[in-house]
Amino acid sequence: MFHWTDRIRQVKIILVVAAVVIAVASLVVSHFLIRDLSNEERNKMEVWAEAMRTLNKADENTDLSLVLKVIDENHTIPVVVMDREGNAQVFRNVPIKAEDYQDSLLQVQQLGSKWLRSNQNIRIYLDDNARGEYIDVCYDDSLMLRRLALYPYVQLGVVMIFVVVAIFALLTSKRAEQNKVWVGLSKETAHQLGTPISSLMAWTEILKESYPDDTLIPEMDKDVKRLQLIADRFSKIGSLPEPVPSSLNEILDHVIDYMDRRTSKKVRMIKDFPDHDIILRLNASLFEWVIENLSKNAVDAMGGEAGTITLHVEETSEKAIIEVSDTGKGIKKRDLPNVFRPGFTTKKRGWGLGLSLAKRIVEEYHHGRIFVKSSEVGKGTVFRIELNK
């Protein structure tokens, strides 16, 4: 069955794919742009190197105005002219950090040697003999070219940030929308239940007067009160109920008593509590519903077969721990991350809201934690709740 969680997953995939496509396209375009600019800078350096050769061969009759103009117009490309022995003769646009002249010269020669080893040089022979005296015009990429080389990676980071923000906004808006739906549905359900529950309470009182010795009427009364409790729980969804000091043992006893009377005899409820009473600040009605929901899920997981449900409670100096374990069919590993998502269910019937609401009640109303401690297919599941004292 296609669900909105699947749609969100598809949107996330589309956003990620779009980000990858944009990033790859940006890297490809930037690569060709940088390559063209690099070739253009090399052409400029060839012209600059030729101007240096002309300057070195000039005599008193040579017009150097154009040559000097070419040399002086290089304001961006770092360049070091090295002689045959590896000594720096001329340099331009090279950032010098050293204050001492000798240190500065050494630094320039090191940069020139580094560029020479990287084949970032143009060799110019000072005479017509290709084996004669020569100089190496060593150069590096301009500051602008280096910045352009970093640009696609910056753009990639911006795109990824955009994708993360978009996914977060999508999830947040969808979660807010779902919360409004669930809250509205819960309150409307409570409102609609109010009238028939009131009528049932009145009819129960009439039946008590007419048939005071009937043993079934007290049981009917308990069920009517149960309906009233359920309506009260639904009415509190979306509001912030005030927790009060309550007995955890008593709440769990209520759940066991309720489940025992409405569950097959094949299923056995086991109580594993400390001897002393544990008092916590709880909204008893809502927290009882959480344990009840976990217990009902455990019964469903057994599929009508025999099994046990164990309610284990332990206490530390900082927290109380409740574990609801069963011997049912277990949860598949691929489904574990989704068990608390609204709408997720492995049952043929149901809306998949129980565990989602249980998580909200535990974490938002009681500031605790609820999670699947362990689950193994064919052996059972353990849900764990941790509440601060």
Order of alpha helices (4+ residues) and beta strands (2+ residues): alpha-alpha-beta-beta-alpha-beta-beta-alpha-alpha-beta-alpha-beta-beta-alpha-beta-beta-alpha-beta-beta
